[in-house]
Amino acid sequence: GSSLLCTGPLYVMATKKVVQKLRLEAGLNRVKVSQAAAVLKQFCLQNAQHDPLLTGVSSSTNPFRPQKVCSFL
């Protein structure tokens, strides 16, 4: 009958590629989520005064402010 072939050069190449990727991922330095969250929180607190989403944007420097329309009647 027809069955999937799990042998041959293509299977060997694909398997080697998977093993190579797994070895690369196994060698990565991991950071605990709690540590990453603490570093991210510290960064956010240190840079909050420069964040326009928190401090707002003055209307004179806001490039997205509504344009004034002058019309003469």
All heavy atoms as TSV, in Angstrom:
chain	resi	resn	atom	element	x	y	z
A	1	GLY	N	N	0.813	-1.181	0.000
A	1	GLY	CA	C	0.000	0.000	0.000
A	1	GLY	C	C	0.857	1.245	0.000
A	1	GLY	O	O	2.082	1.194	0.029
A	2	SER	N	N	0.215	2.392	-0.023
A	2	SER	CA	C	0.955	3.647	-0.007
A	2	SER	C	C	1.166	4.087	1.434
A	2	SER	O	O	0.248	4.163	2.213
A	2	SER	CB	C	0.204	4.731	-0.786
A	2	SER	OG	O	-1.028	4.988	-0.147
A	3	SER	N	N	2.427	4.339	1.772
A	3	SER	CA	C	2.749	4.811	3.112
A	3	SER	C	C	3.833	5.862	2.992
A	3	SER	O	O	4.541	5.938	1.993
A	3	SER	CB	C	3.209	3.656	4.001
A	3	SER	OG	O	4.402	3.099	3.468
A	4	LEU	N	N	3.942	6.701	4.027
A	4	LEU	CA	C	4.960	7.736	4.016
A	4	LEU	C	C	6.325	7.110	4.213
A	4	LEU	O	O	6.515	6.267	5.081
A	4	LEU	CB	C	4.685	8.762	5.126
A	4	LEU	CG	C	3.410	9.576	4.986
A	4	LEU	CD1	C	3.216	10.442	6.224
A	4	LEU	CD2	C	3.474	10.434	3.745
A	5	LEU	N	N	7.285	7.515	3.425
A	5	LEU	CA	C	8.630	6.997	3.566
A	5	LEU	C	C	9.391	7.841	4.572
A	5	LEU	O	O	9.479	9.056	4.445
A	5	LEU	CB	C	9.361	7.021	2.214
A	5	LEU	CG	C	8.804	6.106	1.124
A	5	LEU	CD1	C	9.578	6.306	-0.169
A	5	LEU	CD2	C	8.900	4.653	1.570
A	6	CYS	N	N	9.933	7.218	5.586
A	6	CYS	CA	C	10.697	7.921	6.606
A	6	CYS	C	C	12.166	7.548	6.500
A	6	CYS	O	O	12.861	7.376	7.485
A	6	CYS	CB	C	10.155	7.599	8.002
A	6	CYS	SG	S	8.516	8.278	8.282
A	7	THR	N	N	12.613	7.372	5.297
A	7	THR	CA	C	14.017	7.060	5.051
A	7	THR	C	C	14.454	7.846	3.838
A	7	THR	O	O	13.660	8.512	3.186
A	7	THR	CB	C	14.220	5.553	4.798
A	7	THR	OG1	O	13.414	5.181	3.679
A	7	THR	CG2	C	13.843	4.722	5.999
A	8	GLY	N	N	15.709	7.778	3.550
A	8	GLY	CA	C	16.211	8.440	2.363
A	8	GLY	C	C	16.891	9.749	2.694
A	8	GLY	O	O	16.816	10.250	3.825
A	9	PRO	N	N	17.559	10.308	1.709
A	9	PRO	CA	C	18.365	11.512	1.941
A	9	PRO	C	C	17.559	12.735	2.361
A	9	PRO	O	O	18.025	13.528	3.180
A	9	PRO	CB	C	19.059	11.755	0.604
A	9	PRO	CG	C	18.505	10.778	-0.367
A	9	PRO	CD	C	17.667	9.796	0.369
A	10	LEU	N	N	16.340	12.894	1.872
A	10	LEU	CA	C	15.540	14.061	2.267
A	10	LEU	C	C	15.150	13.982	3.737
A	10	LEU	O	O	15.187	14.983	4.452
A	10	LEU	CB	C	14.285	14.169	1.397
A	10	LEU	CG	C	14.520	14.586	-0.056
A	10	LEU	CD1	C	13.210	14.598	-0.819
A	10	LEU	CD2	C	15.182	15.942	-0.114
A	11	TYR	N	N	14.793	12.784	4.196
A	11	TYR	CA	C	14.429	12.608	5.609
A	11	TYR	C	C	15.640	12.856	6.503
A	11	TYR	O	O	15.534	13.506	7.543
A	11	TYR	CB	C	13.872	11.204	5.827
A	11	TYR	CG	C	13.503	10.927	7.263
A	11	TYR	CD1	C	12.362	11.482	7.816
A	11	TYR	CD2	C	14.320	10.138	8.068
A	11	TYR	CE1	C	12.023	11.252	9.138
A	11	TYR	CE2	C	13.993	9.908	9.388
A	11	TYR	CZ	C	12.851	10.463	9.923
A	11	TYR	OH	O	12.518	10.243	11.229
A	12	VAL	N	N	16.778	12.361	6.087
A	12	VAL	CA	C	18.006	12.546	6.871
A	12	VAL	C	C	18.360	14.024	6.951
A	12	VAL	O	O	18.690	14.542	8.025
A	12	VAL	CB	C	19.171	11.720	6.276
A	12	VAL	CG1	C	20.486	12.060	6.960
A	12	VAL	CG2	C	18.879	10.231	6.378
A	13	MET	N	N	18.250	14.745	5.846
A	13	MET	CA	C	18.553	16.189	5.840
A	13	MET	C	C	17.585	16.948	6.736
A	13	MET	O	O	17.991	17.832	7.500
A	13	MET	CB	C	18.500	16.747	4.413
A	13	MET	CG	C	19.721	16.421	3.604
A	13	MET	SD	S	19.701	17.016	1.880
A	13	MET	CE	C	18.642	18.400	1.884
A	14	ALA	N	N	16.309	16.612	6.648
A	14	ALA	CA	C	15.304	17.294	7.464
A	14	ALA	C	C	15.547	17.018	8.949
A	14	ALA	O	O	15.449	17.924	9.779
A	14	ALA	CB	C	13.901	16.852	7.055
A	15	THR	N	N	15.877	15.791	9.280
A	15	THR	CA	C	16.147	15.430	10.673
A	15	THR	C	C	17.380	16.155	11.186
A	15	THR	O	O	17.392	16.654	12.316
A	15	THR	CB	C	16.324	13.904	10.797
A	15	THR	OG1	O	15.151	13.260	10.297
A	15	THR	CG2	C	16.540	13.496	12.243
A	16	LYS	N	N	18.426	16.225	10.366
A	16	LYS	CA	C	19.645	16.940	10.776
A	16	LYS	C	C	19.350	18.417	11.023
A	16	LYS	O	O	19.874	19.014	11.953
A	16	LYS	CB	C	20.734	16.789	9.716
A	16	LYS	CG	C	21.399	15.433	9.734
A	16	LYS	CD	C	22.520	15.355	8.712
A	16	LYS	CE	C	23.187	13.995	8.757
A	16	LYS	NZ	N	24.282	13.875	7.797
A	17	LYS	N	N	18.495	18.991	10.196
A	17	LYS	CA	C	18.134	20.403	10.358
A	17	LYS	C	C	17.387	20.616	11.676
A	17	LYS	O	O	17.634	21.584	12.393
A	17	LYS	CB	C	17.282	20.867	9.169
A	17	LYS	CG	C	17.077	22.363	9.121
A	17	LYS	CD	C	16.310	22.786	7.879
A	17	LYS	CE	C	17.289	22.961	6.743
A	17	LYS	NZ	N	16.689	23.603	5.572
A	18	VAL	N	N	16.480	19.712	12.008
A	18	VAL	CA	C	15.735	19.809	13.264
A	18	VAL	C	C	16.679	19.660	14.452
A	18	VAL	O	O	16.609	20.432	15.417
A	18	VAL	CB	C	14.609	18.738	13.319
A	18	VAL	CG1	C	14.010	18.646	14.714
A	18	VAL	CG2	C	13.532	19.053	12.304
A	19	VAL	N	N	17.576	18.706	14.393
A	19	VAL	CA	C	18.525	18.489	15.480
A	19	VAL	C	C	19.420	19.715	15.646
A	19	VAL	O	O	19.691	20.162	16.772
A	19	VAL	CB	C	19.365	17.215	15.225
A	19	VAL	CG1	C	20.530	17.115	16.197
A	19	VAL	CG2	C	18.485	15.974	15.325
A	20	GLN	N	N	19.878	20.295	14.540
A	20	GLN	CA	C	20.719	21.500	14.601
A	20	GLN	C	C	19.961	22.649	15.275
A	20	GLN	O	O	20.501	23.351	16.123
A	20	GLN	CB	C	21.157	21.897	13.193
A	20	GLN	CG	C	22.049	23.108	13.140
A	20	GLN	CD	C	22.407	23.482	11.709
A	20	GLN	OE1	O	21.746	23.081	10.763
A	20	GLN	NE2	N	23.459	24.263	11.559
A	21	LYS	N	N	18.694	22.826	14.913
A	21	LYS	CA	C	17.879	23.893	15.511
A	21	LYS	C	C	17.671	23.644	17.007
A	21	LYS	O	O	17.766	24.569	17.813
A	21	LYS	CB	C	16.534	23.978	14.796
A	21	LYS	CG	C	15.646	25.112	15.246
A	21	LYS	CD	C	14.430	25.189	14.362
A	21	LYS	CE	C	13.434	26.242	14.657
A	21	LYS	NZ	N	13.533	27.068	15.770
A	22	LEU	N	N	17.402	22.410	17.386
A	22	LEU	CA	C	17.211	22.083	18.797
A	22	LEU	C	C	18.494	22.309	19.597
A	22	LEU	O	O	18.446	22.790	20.728
A	22	LEU	CB	C	16.735	20.635	18.949
A	22	LEU	CG	C	15.305	20.358	18.483
A	22	LEU	CD1	C	15.016	18.860	18.505
A	22	LEU	CD2	C	14.298	21.116	19.328
A	23	ARG	N	N	19.645	21.975	19.017
A	23	ARG	CA	C	20.915	22.214	19.709
A	23	ARG	C	C	21.149	23.707	19.906
A	23	ARG	O	O	21.620	24.132	20.960
A	23	ARG	CB	C	22.075	21.599	18.926
A	23	ARG	CG	C	22.151	20.109	19.068
A	23	ARG	CD	C	23.390	19.549	18.416
A	23	ARG	NE	N	23.445	18.109	18.636
A	23	ARG	CZ	C	23.938	17.243	17.773
A	23	ARG	NH1	N	24.452	17.654	16.632
A	23	ARG	NH2	N	23.952	15.951	18.056
A	24	LEU	N	N	20.824	24.487	18.888
A	24	LEU	CA	C	20.980	25.940	18.989
A	24	LEU	C	C	20.084	26.486	20.100
A	24	LEU	O	O	20.528	27.282	20.936
A	24	LEU	CB	C	20.631	26.605	17.650
A	24	LEU	CG	C	20.672	28.121	17.618
A	24	LEU	CD1	C	22.122	28.602	17.652
A	24	LEU	CD2	C	19.980	28.645	16.380
A	25	GLU	N	N	18.835	26.074	20.132
A	25	GLU	CA	C	17.900	26.550	21.154
A	25	GLU	C	C	18.302	26.082	22.550
A	25	GLU	O	O	18.131	26.814	23.522
A	25	GLU	CB	C	16.483	26.087	20.824
A	25	GLU	CG	C	15.898	26.780	19.606
A	25	GLU	CD	C	14.515	26.290	19.237
A	25	GLU	OE1	O	13.927	25.491	20.002
A	25	GLU	OE2	O	14.007	26.699	18.181
A	26	ALA	N	N	18.853	24.881	22.663
A	26	ALA	CA	C	19.270	24.361	23.965
A	26	ALA	C	C	20.446	25.160	24.514
A	26	ALA	O	O	20.617	25.259	25.730
A	26	ALA	CB	C	19.640	22.882	23.847
A	27	GLY	N	N	21.238	25.759	23.631
A	27	GLY	CA	C	22.408	26.509	24.057
A	27	GLY	C	C	22.130	27.955	24.414
A	27	GLY	O	O	23.034	28.665	24.872
A	28	LEU	N	N	20.900	28.411	24.211
A	28	LEU	CA	C	20.569	29.807	24.511
A	28	LEU	C	C	20.533	30.050	26.012
A	28	LEU	O	O	20.100	29.184	26.779
A	28	LEU	CB	C	19.207	30.174	23.917
A	28	LEU	CG	C	19.115	30.215	22.401
A	28	LEU	CD1	C	17.668	30.489	21.977
A	28	LEU	CD2	C	20.037	31.265	21.821
A	29	ASN	N	N	20.988	31.230	26.416
A	29	ASN	CA	C	20.872	31.612	27.825
A	29	ASN	C	C	19.434	32.017	28.098
A	29	ASN	O	O	18.880	32.854	27.396
A	29	ASN	CB	C	21.805	32.783	28.140
A	29	ASN	CG	C	23.257	32.361	28.122
A	29	ASN	OD1	O	23.574	31.213	28.422
A	29	ASN	ND2	N	24.142	33.268	27.778
A	30	ARG	N	N	18.858	31.444	29.113
A	30	ARG	CA	C	17.461	31.721	29.460
A	30	ARG	C	C	17.399	32.731	30.599
A	30	ARG	O	O	18.257	32.751	31.469
A	30	ARG	CB	C	16.752	30.436	29.889
A	30	ARG	CG	C	16.823	29.322	28.875
A	30	ARG	CD	C	15.949	29.590	27.704
A	30	ARG	NE	N	16.090	28.519	26.710
A	30	ARG	CZ	C	15.340	28.430	25.659
A	30	ARG	NH1	N	14.403	29.304	25.443
A	30	ARG	NH2	N	15.530	27.464	24.801
A	31	VAL	N	N	16.374	33.547	30.584
A	31	VAL	CA	C	16.131	34.511	31.658
A	31	VAL	C	C	14.768	34.173	32.248
A	31	VAL	O	O	13.808	33.954	31.507
A	31	VAL	CB	C	16.132	35.957	31.104
A	31	VAL	CG1	C	15.792	36.949	32.191
A	31	VAL	CG2	C	17.467	36.284	30.470
A	32	LYS	N	N	14.700	34.138	33.563
A	32	LYS	CA	C	13.415	33.848	34.207
A	32	LYS	C	C	12.435	34.975	33.916
A	32	LYS	O	O	12.828	36.142	33.806
A	32	LYS	CB	C	13.601	33.697	35.713
A	32	LYS	CG	C	14.374	32.461	36.099
A	32	LYS	CD	C	14.427	32.294	37.602
A	32	LYS	CE	C	15.131	31.007	37.961
A	32	LYS	NZ	N	15.136	30.770	39.406
A	33	VAL	N	N	11.181	34.628	33.780
A	33	VAL	CA	C	10.140	35.613	33.480
A	33	VAL	C	C	10.100	36.687	34.570
A	33	VAL	O	O	9.966	37.878	34.267
A	33	VAL	CB	C	8.763	34.929	33.331
A	33	VAL	CG1	C	7.655	35.964	33.199
A	33	VAL	CG2	C	8.771	34.000	32.134
A	34	SER	N	N	10.249	36.295	35.819
A	34	SER	CA	C	10.204	37.275	36.904
A	34	SER	C	C	11.356	38.276	36.785
A	34	SER	O	O	11.179	39.472	37.032
A	34	SER	CB	C	10.259	36.564	38.261
A	34	SER	OG	O	11.419	35.761	38.351
A	35	GLN	N	N	12.532	37.793	36.378
A	35	GLN	CA	C	13.678	38.688	36.205
A	35	GLN	C	C	13.453	39.618	35.014
A	35	GLN	O	O	13.716	40.825	35.100
A	35	GLN	CB	C	14.953	37.880	36.014
A	35	GLN	CG	C	16.196	38.748	35.853
A	35	GLN	CD	C	17.441	37.929	35.553
A	35	GLN	OE1	O	17.392	36.710	35.472
A	35	GLN	NE2	N	18.544	38.607	35.374
A	36	ALA	N	N	12.955	39.084	33.911
A	36	ALA	CA	C	12.684	39.900	32.733
A	36	ALA	C	C	11.625	40.958	33.043
A	36	ALA	O	O	11.738	42.109	32.616
A	36	ALA	CB	C	12.239	39.019	31.572
A	37	ALA	N	N	10.603	40.578	33.803
A	37	ALA	CA	C	9.543	41.523	34.172
A	37	ALA	C	C	10.095	42.631	35.060
A	37	ALA	O	O	9.732	43.805	34.897
A	37	ALA	CB	C	8.405	40.793	34.873
A	38	ALA	N	N	10.986	42.285	35.983
A	38	ALA	CA	C	11.575	43.299	36.868
A	38	ALA	C	C	12.433	44.282	36.078
A	38	ALA	O	O	12.372	45.492	36.315
A	38	ALA	CB	C	12.406	42.619	37.956
A	39	VAL	N	N	13.212	43.782	35.126
A	39	VAL	CA	C	14.048	44.661	34.291
A	39	VAL	C	C	13.164	45.560	33.427
A	39	VAL	O	O	13.429	46.764	33.290
A	39	VAL	CB	C	15.010	43.820	33.418
A	39	VAL	CG1	C	15.712	44.683	32.388
A	39	VAL	CG2	C	16.020	43.104	34.295
A	40	LEU	N	N	12.101	45.004	32.862
A	40	LEU	CA	C	11.182	45.790	32.035
A	40	LEU	C	C	10.478	46.868	32.858
A	40	LEU	O	O	10.360	48.022	32.424
A	40	LEU	CB	C	10.154	44.872	31.375
A	40	LEU	CG	C	9.141	45.521	30.457
A	40	LEU	CD1	C	9.819	46.253	29.313
A	40	LEU	CD2	C	8.174	44.483	29.917
A	41	LYS	N	N	10.058	46.517	34.052
A	41	LYS	CA	C	9.406	47.492	34.936
A	41	LYS	C	C	10.367	48.622	35.285
A	41	LYS	O	O	9.996	49.797	35.243
A	41	LYS	CB	C	8.926	46.796	36.208
A	41	LYS	CG	C	8.240	47.718	37.188
A	41	LYS	CD	C	7.784	46.963	38.425
A	41	LYS	CE	C	7.193	47.910	39.452
A	41	LYS	NZ	N	6.825	47.201	40.685
A	42	GLN	N	N	11.612	48.271	35.597
A	42	GLN	CA	C	12.621	49.278	35.925
A	42	GLN	C	C	12.856	50.210	34.737
A	42	GLN	O	O	12.923	51.431	34.885
A	42	GLN	CB	C	13.931	48.600	36.329
A	42	GLN	CG	C	15.030	49.559	36.707
A	42	GLN	CD	C	16.322	48.828	37.063
A	42	GLN	OE1	O	16.429	47.616	36.924
A	42	GLN	NE2	N	17.304	49.574	37.515
A	43	PHE	N	N	12.952	49.651	33.536
A	43	PHE	CA	C	13.146	50.462	32.335
A	43	PHE	C	C	11.971	51.419	32.141
A	43	PHE	O	O	12.165	52.606	31.848
A	43	PHE	CB	C	13.295	49.556	31.110
A	43	PHE	CG	C	13.369	50.312	29.818
A	43	PHE	CD1	C	14.582	50.833	29.372
A	43	PHE	CD2	C	12.240	50.508	29.044
A	43	PHE	CE1	C	14.649	51.543	28.190
A	43	PHE	CE2	C	12.299	51.221	27.861
A	43	PHE	CZ	C	13.518	51.740	27.424
A	44	CYS	N	N	10.756	50.907	32.303
A	44	CYS	CA	C	9.560	51.745	32.120
A	44	CYS	C	C	9.526	52.889	33.130
A	44	CYS	O	O	9.212	54.026	32.771
A	44	CYS	CB	C	8.301	50.898	32.234
A	44	CYS	SG	S	8.075	49.753	30.860
A	45	LEU	N	N	9.856	52.592	34.387
A	45	LEU	CA	C	9.844	53.633	35.413
A	45	LEU	C	C	10.929	54.680	35.159
A	45	LEU	O	O	10.700	55.873	35.354
A	45	LEU	CB	C	10.017	53.006	36.800
A	45	LEU	CG	C	8.844	52.164	37.284
A	45	LEU	CD1	C	9.189	51.453	38.587
A	45	LEU	CD2	C	7.591	53.012	37.444
A	46	GLN	N	N	12.095	54.249	34.700
A	46	GLN	CA	C	13.189	55.183	34.434
A	46	GLN	C	C	12.894	56.089	33.240
A	46	GLN	O	O	13.389	57.205	33.169
A	46	GLN	CB	C	14.497	54.427	34.177
A	46	GLN	CG	C	15.102	53.809	35.408
A	46	GLN	CD	C	16.327	52.968	35.090
A	46	GLN	OE1	O	16.589	52.639	33.946
A	46	GLN	NE2	N	17.069	52.615	36.130
A	47	ASN	N	N	12.097	55.596	32.283
A	47	ASN	CA	C	11.851	56.351	31.060
A	47	ASN	C	C	10.445	56.924	30.969
A	47	ASN	O	O	10.059	57.447	29.926
A	47	ASN	CB	C	12.142	55.459	29.852
A	47	ASN	CG	C	13.604	55.105	29.765
A	47	ASN	OD1	O	14.433	55.935	29.414
A	47	ASN	ND2	N	13.947	53.881	30.125
A	48	ALA	N	N	9.677	56.850	32.056
A	48	ALA	CA	C	8.282	57.292	32.029
A	48	ALA	C	C	8.160	58.779	31.709
A	48	ALA	O	O	7.233	59.194	31.011
A	48	ALA	CB	C	7.610	56.982	33.364
A	49	GLN	N	N	9.106	59.607	32.194
A	49	GLN	CA	C	8.999	61.046	31.966
A	49	GLN	C	C	9.207	61.411	30.497
A	49	GLN	O	O	8.857	62.507	30.082
A	49	GLN	CB	C	9.990	61.817	32.855
A	49	GLN	CG	C	11.442	61.625	32.503
A	49	GLN	CD	C	12.074	60.415	33.188
A	49	GLN	OE1	O	11.390	59.572	33.739
A	49	GLN	NE2	N	13.383	60.335	33.145
A	50	HIS	N	N	9.740	60.483	29.698
A	50	HIS	CA	C	9.961	60.752	28.270
A	50	HIS	C	C	8.917	60.072	27.384
A	50	HIS	O	O	9.014	60.148	26.163
A	50	HIS	CB	C	11.357	60.265	27.851
A	50	HIS	CG	C	12.463	60.853	28.668
A	50	HIS	ND1	N	12.751	62.198	28.673
A	50	HIS	CD2	C	13.337	60.277	29.519
A	50	HIS	CE1	C	13.769	62.420	29.492
A	50	HIS	NE2	N	14.142	61.272	30.021
A	51	ASP	N	N	7.955	59.412	27.988
A	51	ASP	CA	C	6.964	58.655	27.227
A	51	ASP	C	C	5.757	59.531	26.925
A	51	ASP	O	O	4.994	59.888	27.820
A	51	ASP	CB	C	6.535	57.424	28.023
A	51	ASP	CG	C	5.670	56.469	27.210
A	51	ASP	OD1	O	5.033	56.911	26.235
A	51	ASP	OD2	O	5.629	55.280	27.555
A	52	PRO	N	N	5.553	59.889	25.644
A	52	PRO	CA	C	4.423	60.764	25.316
A	52	PRO	C	C	3.061	60.143	25.590
A	52	PRO	O	O	2.079	60.855	25.724
A	52	PRO	CB	C	4.601	61.048	23.822
A	52	PRO	CG	C	5.556	60.046	23.315
A	52	PRO	CD	C	6.348	59.545	24.479
A	53	LEU	N	N	2.984	58.827	25.691
A	53	LEU	CA	C	1.708	58.208	26.027
A	53	LEU	C	C	1.340	58.449	27.481
A	53	LEU	O	O	0.166	58.424	27.846
A	53	LEU	CB	C	1.755	56.702	25.739
A	53	LEU	CG	C	1.888	56.312	24.271
A	53	LEU	CD1	C	2.025	54.805	24.144
A	53	LEU	CD2	C	0.702	56.801	23.467
A	54	LEU	N	N	2.349	58.686	28.319
A	54	LEU	CA	C	2.101	58.948	29.734
A	54	LEU	C	C	2.055	60.439	30.038
A	54	LEU	O	O	1.271	60.880	30.874
A	54	LEU	CB	C	3.193	58.297	30.593
A	54	LEU	CG	C	3.298	56.768	30.504
A	54	LEU	CD1	C	4.484	56.273	31.300
A	54	LEU	CD2	C	2.015	56.121	30.993
A	55	THR	N	N	2.900	61.211	29.377
A	55	THR	CA	C	3.015	62.635	29.690
A	55	THR	C	C	2.164	63.514	28.789
A	55	THR	O	O	1.921	64.662	29.116
A	55	THR	CB	C	4.476	63.091	29.574
A	55	THR	OG1	O	4.917	62.886	28.222
A	55	THR	CG2	C	5.370	62.330	30.523
A	56	GLY	N	N	1.747	62.980	27.662
A	56	GLY	CA	C	0.987	63.779	26.705
A	56	GLY	C	C	1.921	64.539	25.774
A	56	GLY	O	O	3.124	64.637	25.999
A	57	VAL	N	N	1.366	65.087	24.737
A	57	VAL	CA	C	2.124	65.831	23.743
A	57	VAL	C	C	1.544	67.229	23.674
A	57	VAL	O	O	0.330	67.397	23.578
A	57	VAL	CB	C	2.036	65.148	22.359
A	57	VAL	CG1	C	2.796	65.937	21.314
A	57	VAL	CG2	C	2.553	63.721	22.433
A	58	SER	N	N	2.417	68.226	23.721
A	58	SER	CA	C	1.911	69.603	23.638
A	58	SER	C	C	1.329	69.839	22.249
A	58	SER	O	O	1.793	69.279	21.262
A	58	SER	CB	C	3.031	70.600	23.922
A	58	SER	OG	O	3.947	70.618	22.859
A	59	SER	N	N	0.313	70.662	22.185
A	59	SER	CA	C	-0.359	70.887	20.898
A	59	SER	C	C	0.566	71.568	19.894
A	59	SER	O	O	0.394	71.404	18.695
A	59	SER	CB	C	-1.628	71.706	21.096
A	59	SER	OG	O	-1.303	72.962	21.666
A	60	SER	N	N	1.572	72.295	20.363
A	60	SER	CA	C	2.469	72.968	19.426
A	60	SER	C	C	3.439	72.000	18.752
A	60	SER	O	O	3.903	72.256	17.642
A	60	SER	CB	C	3.261	74.067	20.140
A	60	SER	OG	O	4.063	73.499	21.155
A	61	THR	N	N	3.756	70.885	19.408
A	61	THR	CA	C	4.702	69.927	18.823
A	61	THR	C	C	4.025	68.668	18.297
A	61	THR	O	O	4.693	67.786	17.784
A	61	THR	CB	C	5.769	69.508	19.859
A	61	THR	OG1	O	5.117	68.902	20.962
A	61	THR	CG2	C	6.590	70.684	20.314
A	62	ASN	N	N	2.714	68.581	18.405
A	62	ASN	CA	C	1.990	67.391	17.964
A	62	ASN	C	C	1.791	67.421	16.451
A	62	ASN	O	O	1.030	68.240	15.939
A	62	ASN	CB	C	0.637	67.318	18.673
A	62	ASN	CG	C	-0.110	66.060	18.330
A	62	ASN	OD1	O	0.334	65.254	17.532
A	62	ASN	ND2	N	-1.273	65.887	18.945
A	63	PRO	N	N	2.458	66.525	15.720
A	63	PRO	CA	C	2.290	66.522	14.266
A	63	PRO	C	C	0.927	65.992	13.827
A	63	PRO	O	O	0.552	66.139	12.666
A	63	PRO	CB	C	3.415	65.602	13.788
A	63	PRO	CG	C	3.680	64.694	14.933
A	63	PRO	CD	C	3.402	65.503	16.170
A	64	PHE	N	N	0.165	65.403	14.732
A	64	PHE	CA	C	-1.123	64.821	14.379
A	64	PHE	C	C	-2.305	65.672	14.835
A	64	PHE	O	O	-3.448	65.227	14.797
A	64	PHE	CB	C	-1.241	63.412	14.978
A	64	PHE	CG	C	-0.154	62.494	14.523
A	64	PHE	CD1	C	0.886	62.169	15.375
A	64	PHE	CD2	C	-0.154	61.978	13.244
A	64	PHE	CE1	C	1.909	61.331	14.954
A	64	PHE	CE2	C	0.860	61.140	12.812
A	64	PHE	CZ	C	1.896	60.821	13.667
A	65	ARG	N	N	-2.033	66.892	15.284
A	65	ARG	CA	C	-3.124	67.761	15.730
A	65	ARG	C	C	-4.012	68.115	14.535
A	65	ARG	O	O	-3.548	68.160	13.388
A	65	ARG	CB	C	-2.570	69.025	16.381
A	65	ARG	CG	C	-1.888	69.972	15.419
A	65	ARG	CD	C	-1.306	71.178	16.141
A	65	ARG	NE	N	-0.614	72.048	15.227
A	65	ARG	CZ	C	0.636	71.919	14.832
A	65	ARG	NH1	N	1.367	70.926	15.299
A	65	ARG	NH2	N	1.186	72.741	13.972
A	66	PRO	N	N	-5.271	68.362	14.779
A	66	PRO	CA	C	-6.172	68.752	13.673
A	66	PRO	C	C	-5.694	70.079	13.072
A	66	PRO	O	O	-5.324	70.994	13.776
A	66	PRO	CB	C	-7.533	68.907	14.343
A	66	PRO	CG	C	-7.418	68.238	15.669
A	66	PRO	CD	C	-5.977	68.238	16.044
A	67	GLN	N	N	-5.698	70.121	11.782
A	67	GLN	CA	C	-5.272	71.321	11.082
A	67	GLN	C	C	-6.385	72.383	11.134
A	67	GLN	O	O	-7.560	72.063	10.995
A	67	GLN	CB	C	-4.943	71.000	9.623
A	67	GLN	CG	C	-3.789	70.030	9.460
A	67	GLN	CD	C	-2.486	70.585	9.997
A	67	GLN	OE1	O	-2.159	71.742	9.806
A	67	GLN	NE2	N	-1.738	69.754	10.712
A	68	LYS	N	N	-5.962	73.610	11.341
A	68	LYS	CA	C	-6.939	74.713	11.325
A	68	LYS	C	C	-7.245	75.057	9.885
A	68	LYS	O	O	-6.369	75.087	9.033
A	68	LYS	CB	C	-6.358	75.919	12.053
A	68	LYS	CG	C	-6.116	75.660	13.524
A	68	LYS	CD	C	-5.546	76.882	14.215
A	68	LYS	CE	C	-5.300	76.582	15.681
A	68	LYS	NZ	N	-4.645	77.675	16.374
A	69	VAL	N	N	-8.500	75.283	9.641
A	69	VAL	CA	C	-8.921	75.609	8.292
A	69	VAL	C	C	-9.346	77.072	8.247
A	69	VAL	O	O	-10.148	77.517	9.059
A	69	VAL	CB	C	-10.106	74.716	7.861
A	69	VAL	CG1	C	-10.582	75.083	6.457
A	69	VAL	CG2	C	-9.702	73.244	7.934
A	70	CYS	N	N	-8.747	77.791	7.335
A	70	CYS	CA	C	-9.129	79.192	7.153
A	70	CYS	C	C	-10.064	79.284	5.963
A	70	CYS	O	O	-9.788	78.742	4.902
A	70	CYS	CB	C	-7.894	80.047	6.885
A	70	CYS	SG	S	-6.758	80.089	8.285
A	71	SER	N	N	-11.164	79.959	6.167
A	71	SER	CA	C	-12.087	80.128	5.020
A	71	SER	C	C	-12.504	81.596	4.966
A	71	SER	O	O	-12.709	82.242	5.976
A	71	SER	CB	C	-13.302	79.216	5.180
A	71	SER	OG	O	-13.999	79.539	6.355
A	72	PHE	N	N	-12.585	82.057	3.776
A	72	PHE	CA	C	-13.021	83.459	3.546
A	72	PHE	C	C	-14.385	83.409	2.901
A	72	PHE	O	O	-14.603	82.712	1.942
A	72	PHE	CB	C	-12.017	84.174	2.631
A	72	PHE	CG	C	-10.669	84.332	3.266
A	72	PHE	CD1	C	-9.640	83.433	2.959
A	72	PHE	CD2	C	-10.412	85.356	4.147
A	72	PHE	CE1	C	-8.392	83.559	3.538
A	72	PHE	CE2	C	-9.158	85.495	4.718
A	72	PHE	CZ	C	-8.144	84.596	4.415
A	73	LEU	N	N	-15.281	84.176	3.465
A	73	LEU	CA	C	-16.625	84.216	2.910
A	73	LEU	C	C	-16.821	85.411	2.037
A	73	LEU	O	O	-16.391	86.451	2.165
A	73	LEU	CB	C	-17.661	84.197	4.041
A	73	LEU	CG	C	-17.654	82.933	4.874
A	73	LEU	CD1	C	-18.658	83.078	6.024
A	73	LEU	CD2	C	-18.015	81.739	4.035
